[in-house]
Amino acid sequence: MEQSWQIPNPLSPVNTFLFRFLFGCTLIAVAISAPAQETELRGELERAYQNWRRAVIAKDARGWATSITMYRQVVTRNLMVSQRQPFPQAVFEVPIDPPDIVSLKLLEAQAVGDTAHLLYFGKVNLGGEPADIPDNVLMLKFFREKGLWKFDSSKVLRLTEEPELKKQLQSGGTPEFLDYPDFTPPGTPPAVPPLCDKPENMAGCTLQSFGYSTRMKLNGFSYGTMEDRGDKLFVIGGLKNGLNELTLEVKPTDIPKGEERLLQVDLFVSTGQPGKPSVRVYHYESKDPTLTGVIKLPVVIDAEILVKGR
């Protein structure tokens, strides 16, 4: 559940991943000027988080399902099923050490629409020796479902490269980044994805999008937008035998003079055999500066491609 990120430079473009998850438009009145509302919100959100934390520690599948958002539950379920792991049992086989928030200092409790977050500062214990735990910032994210706040996910802002900010927080100062759009709840929770089937072929993907903003969909599952970076992705639902539908929605971005664009997609199927590498079954590459719009790319999986690859 935990992810980490760096404080964005306010003068540079907002990272698209953070923008998609954290940017919001319509604020509701839960701020320093309304301490009673903030206290009430904090209580509701902390109870929601503690319910989830207790369920994880107790390995209580029913408690976990009722305390986490439906969006996160389905995303987690799809990831487990795509790896041919039993769900929900596999949830508790992954080492998870939910941090205790009791000793942390609250920086902010904020809600926007049906989304909210809690921001804390202190020794965020993700496992390890207490003496070695550094001071960091913890964000807990929540969505409101049927009138109730439920925990969704967490992020950790690591302060290793931010000594001045760490010093400011340790001295009790109010950090400037609280006013950044990146640290505002988005207002509307993401749509709950469909349930995937057990994969015929367990698969992974590498997507490189440099000089392009690329949104990828594969067999109806969206992988968000990637801009000027690359990433490794698990293929939700795997690859089917026969025709698979790969769609790229592409828009060129500005690049420094002399730099080269690259849009590259590679799909790999796991052999399921220890020590035997995955087989690359599909490759697409373009450096065309005029490449734009929706590109539909059929991906056909058959017995020959699974043996020989591409």
BELBELCOR-V65693 format. One line per field, one symbol per residue. phi: phi as a letter, one per 30 degrees, with the letter a starting at -180 (. if undefined). psi: psi as a letter, one per 30 degrees, with the letter a starting at -180 (. if undefined). burial: I if it has 9 or more other ideal C-beta (glycine too) atoms within 8 Angstrom, else O. A space follows every 10 residues. Layout:
phi = ???
psi = ???
burial = ???
This chain:
phi = .dbbacdddd ccededdded ccdbccdcdb bddbdddddd dedddddddd ddddddddhc ddddddccdd edddededdd ddchcdcced ecdddbbddd cecdcdcabb bbhcbabccb bkdddcjkde dcdddbcccc cbbcbhicdb dcabbccdce cbdddddddd djdcdddddd eeccedjbdd dddddcdddd bdbbbcbcbc ibcbccbbhi ccciccbhab acbdddiicd djdcccbccc bdcdbdejdc dabbbbcbcd diceicddcd cabbbbbddc dajcccbdcc cbddddcdib
psi = fkllllklkf flkkkeeeee ffklejklij affieeeeee eeeeeeeeee eeeeeeefhj eeeeefflle eeeeeeeeee efghkkkgef effkjkikkk feglkkekjk kjbglllkkl kajjjgklke fgjlklkkkk klkkkhfkkk kellkkjkge gieeeeeeef ggljkffffk efgkkfekll kkllkllkke jkllkkkkik gljkkkkjhf kkgakkkhll lkkkjkfakl kbkkjkkkjk kklklkkflk lkjkkkkkkk fgkkfjllkk fkkkkkgjfg klakkkjkjk kleeefeea.
burial = OOOOOOOIOO OOOIIIOIII OIIIOOOOOI OOOIOOIIOO IIOIIIOIIO IIIIIIOOOO IOIIIOIIIO IIIIIIIIII IIIOIOIIII IIOOOOOIIO IOOIOIIIII IIIOIIIIII IIIIIOOOOO OOIOIIIIII IIIIIOOOII IIIIIIIIIO OIOOIIOIIO OOOOIOIIOI IIIIIIIOIO OOIOOIOOIO IIIIIIIIII IIIIIIIIIO IOIOOIIOOO OOIIIIIIII OOOIIIIIII OIIOIOOOOO IIIIIIIIII OOOOOOOOII IIIIOOOOOO IOOOIOIOIO IOOOIIOOOO
